[in-house]
Amino acid sequence: MVIYVNRVVVVGAGLAGVRSVEALRARGFDGRITLIGQERHRPYDRPPLSKAVLLGDSDSSYVDSDLSAMGIDFRPGVSAKALRADAVETTEGELAYDGLVIATGTEPITLPGDGPQHVLRTLDDSLELRARLVPGARVAVIGAGWIGAEVATAARRAGCAVTVIEASSAPLALAVGEEIGARTLSWYDDIDLRLDTMVGSVDEGGVELVGGGFVQAHVVVAGIGVRPAVEWLADADIDLHNGVVTDEHLRTSMPGVVAVGDCAAWWSRRYQARLRVEHWDTALSAPEVAAATLLGEKAVYDPVPYFWSEQFGHMIQYAGHHPAGRRLLYRGTPEGKWSACWLTDEDTLAAVLSVDRPRDLVQGRRIIDAGHRLDTERLVDPDVPLRDCVV
């Protein structure tokens, strides 16, 4: 069935929004496309903000996309306020649509208190924080997840005295579990890592801890997670649950509306679960399916989720959905290069995390996609290529 769409509005000018625009044009859509973005910058990638930009290796991460050449009505500095069945209310008036892409991403969670605290979500956030990471500065990073670890990496490299405060008993515990996180403890040798510690508030001059104690800091960074940026949809007739609920085609409960990127909670056929993945790869690939769906084509979004992080001189790469696994096996020891593999009851690979072993990640992602069973005895031998463990 062909759906005739003439006016498409894309809300959110990050990577997911830009790729949605490109995918629509690539499919021959020649109607009007309006792209609005809350920030006044031209669209850019977010992963480098906590890596190359924060480390000082780059000053920007702009997406290489010529919106003018594609005939896109790009409106930076414009925010969505509410959604109706035929129009988006924005800070600069209404935008009528018959096709809508929601790509508003996420917003960082902050901590209580009157003291200054930094988050790392926008280009301006990254540049402002980078300017404060100077030799001798005392930096308190709250949260030892992906962002917290990358900020601590940059602060240490800049010559700061770094304290990382984590509520769990190991870094990365919420992301991949305490057992995996414990393997990274040695990376924090010259950092004041405080585990099983909760923050009560951010005050002038530092951080007040729950149960007493105060960590002095010139700079406080909150890296405790994000939430979907969907408050503007609160009064809309659209299903919201940990983001914008979509089916496997990225269709929402509103006709003519799709959602992509960090804010989309999509149904995975592969894992028989609803996933919301806050990673660059999702923003890059999901728009192809969303654009096809919006134009009435048949397409299914069912990837093997992928993510990477650079911290303390190590490259961590992850593919899959480890909650679908029942047991955990390792390839290599924590002192060197290693990988972790989550297996199902049928010995298929649910997820793989590699530390400085990129070949394991590439081969593991293909194995997950194909659904192959593995020989577990060969799997635990780090000298055997992962692809040679397929039964």
MARTOR-694473 format. One record per residue: x, y negated, z of N, C-alpha, C, CB in turn. Coordinates in steps of 0.2 Angstrom, whole numbers, plus 5000, padded with zeros to 4 digits. Glycine has a CB too. Layout:
residues N
XYZXYZXYZXYZ...
//
This chain:
residues 391
500450065000500050005000500449945000499550005006500349894996500749834995500349784999500849814988500649745004500349695008500649625005500549695015500149585003500349525000500449465005499849494995501149455006501349405011501649345007501849435016501349285009501649225006502049175011501049185004501849185017502249135022502549175028501749075024503149185028503449225034503849175038503949275031503649175045504049145050504449195054503549105055505149175055505549215059505749175065506249235055505549195071505749165077506349195080505049165082506849155080507449175083508049175077507449245086508549135078509049125073509649155075509149055071509649215078510249255080510349305074510249295086510849355075510949395070510349435067511449445072509849455072509249495070508849445065508949515076508749385067508349345063508649325056508249275066509349315056509649305049509649365045510349285050509749425048509749485044509049505041509949545048508549475045507849485043507649445037507349465049507949385037507849335031508149365025508149275033508849395026509149425020508849485018509849445023508549525022508249585020507549575016508049635026507249525018506649505014506749475007506249445018507249435007507449415000507749474996508049355001508149514999508449574995507849614993508849615000507249614996506749654994506249624989506349684999506549564986506149524981505649484984505849574977505549474990505049424993505249354991505049435001504849314987505049254985504549194988504949244977504149214993503749164996504149125001503249205000503849085005504149035010504349075016503648985011504949065018505249085024505449025029505849135023505249025035505448975039505749015045504848935042506348995047506849025052506948965057507449045049506648985063506748935069507248965074506148915072507648925077508148945082508148895088508848955079508148915094508148875100508848825100508148915106509348855098510048825098510148775092510648875098510548725093510648685087511248705082510748615090511548755084512048785080511748825074512548835084512148835069512048875064512048945067512448865057511748995064511749065067512449095068511349115062512549135073513149165074513049235078513649115079513649265078513649335081513749325089514149385078513449365093513549355100514149405103512949375104514249465100514849505104515449465104514949565100515749425100516349395100516349345106516549355094515749325109515749265114516149295120515049255115516049355122516349385128517049415126515949435131517249415120517849445118518349385115517749495112518349385108518749335105518649265107518649345097518049235107517949165109518149155116517249145108517949195121518149185128518849195129517749235132519249235125519949245126520349195123520149315123519949145119520349095115520649115109520849075120520449175106520649195099520249165094520749265099519749135095519249105090518849055094518849165087518649005090518148955092517448965090518448885090517349005086516649015084516549085081516348965079515949105080515749175077515149165072515649225082515149115068514649105064514549155059514749035060513849175057513649225052513749195045512949245054514149235041514249215034513649225030514849255031513149175030512549185027512349115024511949215031512149105018512049045015511249035015512349035008510949015020510249005020509948955015510048975027510348905013510048855008510048895002510548795008510548935000510548964993509949014993511149004992509749044999509149084999508449054999509149135004508448984999507848945000507548955006507448964994507948955012507648965019507548895022508049005023506948885025506848825029507048835036506048805028507648825037508048835043507948775048508748855042507648785054507548735058507848745065506748725060508448725066508848735072508548685078509548725071508648705084508448665089507648665090508648595088507348715088506648725088506448785092506248725081506048785097505848835101505148855100505948825108504948925100504248945100503948935107504249015098503348915107502948905114502448955115502748835114502048975109501549015110501349045103500848985113500949105103500849135097500049155097501249205097499849135091499149155089499149195083498749085088498549225081498549265076498749245069497849295075498749175068498849145062499449095062498249115059499649075068500149025069500649025075499848955069501249005074501648995080501648925082502349025078501548915089501648845092502348835094501148835098502648785091503348765092503348705096503748775086504048685098504148615101504048565095504848615104504048585089503948535084503248545080504548525079502748565083502148575080502048655078502148535074501448665074501248735072501548755066500448735072501748815066501948845059501448905058502648875060501048895052500648945050501049005047500048925045500749065047501049125044500549175042501649155049500749225038500449285037500849345038500049285030501549325039501949375041502449345046502349405035502549385052502949355057503549405059502549335063504149385060504649425063504849395070505249425059504749435075504949405082505649435083504449435088506149385084506849405085507149355090507249405079506749355096507049305101507549325106506449275105507749395106508249415110508149415117508849375108508649405121508549405128508849345131508949465131508749335138509049285142509349305148508449225143509849275150510249305156509849295162510949275156509949345167509649335174510149295178509549405177509949255182510349215186510249235194510249135185510649205198510649225205510349165209511249245208510049175215509749115219510349075221509349145224510249015223510748975226510748905222511349005226511048855226511148795223511848775220510948735228512248825221512948815218512948825210513448865221513448795207513448805200513648885198514048765197513348905193513548975191513448975183513049025194513949015180513949025173513649085171514649015170513349085165513149145161513449145155512349155161513449205151513749215145513249235140514349255145512949195136512449215131512449175125511749205134512649105125512749065120513449045118512249005120513549015112514248995110514448935115514248965103513948895117514148845122514348875128513548795122513948925131514148955137514848985137513649015138515049015131515749045131516248985131515749085124516148935127516648885126516748845133516448835121516148835137516148795143516548845148515448785146516348905148516748955153517448955151516449025153517648965145518348965143518748905146518448975135518448845145518848785148518948795155518448725146518548825159518648835166519148885168518048835169519248935164519748985165520448965164519549055161520748935169521348905169521848945175521348825170522448945174522948975178522848955186523648965177522748995190522648985197521948975199523048925199521448965195520748965197520549025200520348945190520149015205519749075208519149085205519649065216519049145202518449165198518049225201518649175191517449215203517049265205516549285200516649245212516649355198516149385193515749425197516549425188515049415196514549455199514249505194513949405202514449565195514249625191514849655187513749595186514849715188515449755184515149795179515849795189514649765175514449795169514849775163513749785168514549785157514949765151515149695151514549785145514749645152514949575152515349565157514249535152515249585163515649565169516349595168515349595175516449655165517149675164517449635159517049755162517149615154517449575149517649505151516949575142517249475155517349415158517949415163516749385162517949475167518549485171519249495167518449545176519149525161519749535157520049465155519549575151519549425152519749355150520049315156519149325147519749315161519949275167520649305169519449285173520749365170521449395172521949375167521349465173521749375160522249355155522449285155521949375148521949245158522049175158522449155164521449135158522649195169523049185175522649165181523449135173521949185181521549165186521549225192520749165184521349205198521349255203520549275203521449225210520449345201519849365200519549415205519849405193518949395207518549445212517949465208518349405218517849535208517249555204516849595210517449615199516149575210515749595215515149635212515449535219515149695214514649745211514249785216515049805207513649785215513149815220513249895220512449795219513449925215513449995214514150015217513350025207514250085217514850115220515450115215514750175223515250095208515750105203515650055198515850175200516150025194515949985188515550025183516649965185515149995179514750025174514250075176515250055169514050075182513650125185512950125182513550115193512650065181512050055179511950075171511749985180512550065168512550075161512650145159513150035157513150175162513350245160513350295166513950245156513250265172513250315178513950305182513250385176513850315188514450305193515050355191514250315200514850415189515450465188515850435182515150535186515550415177515950385171516350315174515550365165515950275178516250215180516850225184515750175184516850275188517450295193518050305189517250355197517950325183518550335179518950265177518450375172518550215178518850145176519150105182518350105172519150135188519350105193520050075193519250145200520450115190521150095190521250035186521650155187520850025181520849965177520849895181520349965172520549905187520449845191521049835197519849845195521649865195522149865200522349795203522749895198522349745199522549675201521949635201523149655196521449665202520749625203520449645210520249635197520249595214519849605220519149635218519849545224519149695218518449735216518149755222518649795212517549725223517149735229516549775227516949675233516549845229515949885227515449885233516249955225514849915231514349925236514249855240514549975241514249805236514249735239513749695235514949695239513249665239512749625236512849555237512049645238512649505232512649435233511949405236512849405226512049365241511449335243511249275239511549315250511749235238511649165235512349145232511349115239512249095227512849065224512748995227512849055216513248975231513348905235513848865232513348915242513948805234514448765233515148795235514348695236515548805231516248835233516248905233516348805240515748945231515849015231515149055231516249035236515249115234514649165234514549185241514849215229513949185244513749205250513549285249513149165253513849325253513649395252513149415257514349435254512749465255512249495259512549535265511749545255512349515271512649545277513249505280512849615276513349455277513949405279514549405275514049425286514949355275515549355271515449305266515749415268515949265264515949215259516549225254515849145262516449225248516949235243517049165240516849285237517649135241517749065238517949075231518349035242517649025227517749025220517648955217517349075217518148945212518048885208517548895203518748855205517448955200517048975195516649035197517448985188516049035196515549095198515249115191515049075203515249175189514949195183514449255185515449225178513849245183513349295184513249345178512649265185513449405179513449455174513049515176514149485172512449505178511949555181511449575177511649525188511449555170510949585166510549525162510549625169510149545158509649505154508949535154509949495147508549485152507849505152507549485145507349475157507049525142506849505135506549435135506349555133506749395130506449325130505749325127506949275126505249345131504549345128504049305132504349425128504349265136503849225140503349185136504249175145503549165130503149125125502549165122503549095120502649235123502049275121501549295126502449335118501649265132501249285138500549285137501449245144500249235133499549235132499349255125499349155132499749285122499649315115499349385116500249315110498949405111498649475111499149525108497949465107499649535111500149575109500449615115500749535106500549685114500849725119501549705121500749795117501649695128502249685130502449735136502349605133502949765136503249805141503949815140502849875141504349785145505049785144505249765137505349855145504949705135505049685128504449685124505549715124504449675117503949675113503849755110503949635107503249785112503149855110503049865103502549885115503449905100503349925093503249995092503849885089503050015086503050085084503750095080502450105079503850155077504450175074504550135068504450245073504050095065504150055060504249985062503450055055504349975068504449905071503849865070505049875068503249895069502649855070502449845077502049895066502149785078501849765085501149785085502049695087500849765090500049775091499649725087499849775098500049665085499649615081499749625073499949545083499249625069499349635062499849585059498649625059500249605055500749565051501249535055500349505049501449575061501949545066502449605067501649515072503049595066503549645068504049615073503949675061504449655076504949635081505649675080504649645088506149635081506849665080507349645085507049645073507849675086508449655090508249665097508549585089508649625101508649645109507949645112509049595112507449605109506849595112506349655110506449535110506449695106506049745103506149815107506149755096505549835110505549905113505249955108505149895120505649985104505350025099505350105100505850015092504950135097504850205098505350245094504150235097505750295097506250335094505950405093506850335098505850425087505650495085506250535088505550505078506850515087507450565089507450585096508050525087507350535100507350545107506650555111507750485111506150545107505450545110505350495116505250615111505650435115505650395120505650315117506250395125505350275121505450205119506050175121504850165122506450145117507050115118507050045117507650145114507450005121507649935119508349925120507249885124508749915115509449925115509749855113509649975109510149825118510349755118511049755115510349725125511149785109511749785106511749765098511949865106512349745096512449715090512149755084513149695089512349815085512149865079511349865078512349935081510949855083510249855082510049795079509949855089510349735081510149675077510349675070510549615081510949715068511149715061510749765057511849745061510449815060510149865056509349865056510449935057509149855061508349855062508049805057508149835069508249745055507949705051507749735044508349645050508149785042507949815035507349845036508549865033507149885041506549925042505949875043506649975048506149815047505649775049505349735043505849715054505849715038505649685032505249725028506249655028505449795027505049835023504349845026505449905023504349855032503649865035503249805034503749875043503449745035503149685034502849675027503549615035503249705022503049705015502649765013503649695010502449805017502049865016502349925013501549845011503049925014503449985012503450035018504149965009503650095016503650145021504450145024503450215019504550135030505250145033505150155040505550075032505650195043505650215050506350195053505550295050506250165059506950145062507050205067506850075065507550235066507750295071508450305071507350355069508850255073509550265073509850295079509950195073510550315078510950335084511250275087511450385082510950245093511150185095511950185096510850165102512250125095512950115095513150055099513250115088513750055102513949995106514650005107513549985113515049945108515749945110515849885115516149935104516449895119516649845123517449845123516349855130517749795124518449785125518549755131518749735119518949795136519049775142519749805145518449795147520149755148520749775151521149815147520549825158521249805140521649835136521349895133522349845139520749915134520449975132519849965127520250025138519750005122519150005118518750055120519350005111518150035123517650085124517050085119517250065131516950145116516350145111515850195114516650165104515250185112514750225115514150235109514350195121513950295108513450315103512950365106513750345097512350355105511850405107511350375113512150465110511050415117510650395122510750455128509850395120511150435132511350485137510850505142511950455141510250475143509750505148509450565145509250445149509550575138509250635135509750695136509250625127510350685139510750735141510650765148511550715140510850835149510750865155511450875159510450925154511950875155512650895158513150855155512850965158513750835158514250795156514950835156514350735160515250825150515850865149516350805147515850915144517050815148517550775147518050795142517850745153518350755138518950775134519450725136518750765126520050745139520550705141520450685148520650645137521050655151521050635158520950555159521650665162520750535165520650465166521350425165520450445172521950455165522550425165522750405158523150465168522450435153522550425146521950415142522950495143521950435136521350425131520850485133521550425124520250465133519750515135519050495132519750525142518650545132517950545130517550585135517850565123516850555135516350595139515850615134516150545145515550675135515050695130514450725135515250755126513850695133513250715137512850765132512750655138512750825135512450885131511750895133512850945131511350915129510650945131510651015133510150935125510151035135510051115137510251155131509351125139510151135125510351175119511051165116509851155113511451125120512151115118512151065112512551175117511651025111511750975106511950915109511050965102512250865106512550805108512050755109513150785104511950725115511450675116511850605116511150685123512450605118512850545118513550555119512550495123513950505116514650515117514950445119515050545111515450445124515750385126516550395125515550355133516850355121517550365120517950305123517750375112518550325126518950265128519650275124519150275136519750235119520350235115520450295111520950225119519850325109519850385105519250375100519650455109519350325095518850305090518650365086519150255086519050415085518850475080518350515084519450515079518350515090517850555094517150515093517950555101517150455093516550415092516250425085516650335094516650415080516450425073516150495072517050405068516550545074516250615073515650625077516850665074515750605083515150615088514550585086515350595095514550525083513950495080513650535075514050425078514050555070513750595065513450665067514350615060513750695073513550755075512850745079514050785081512750685082512150675085511650665080512150605089511750625075511350615069511050675066511650565064511550725065511350795062511050845067511950825059511150835073510850875078511150945079510150885076511850945077512151005078512251025085512850995074512351095086512551125092513251125093512251195093513551125099514251125100514551185104514451055103515151205102515451255106515851215112516051295102515551225118515751195124516451205126515351205130516751265125517351285127517851245122517551365126517751235116518151195112518051125113518051215104517451105115517351035116517851005121516651025118517951035127518351015132519051005131518251045139519351035125520051035123520150965119520251095119520450915122520550855118520950855112520850805123521250915111521650925105521250945099522250965106520650975100520250995095519750945093519751055098519750925086519350875084518650895085519450865076518250845087517550855089517150885083517250785091517250865077516950895072517050975071517150865065517650995074517751065074517451105080518551075074517051075084516751105089516051125087516751055095515851105081515151115079515051195078514951075072514551215080514351295080514151305073513951315085
//
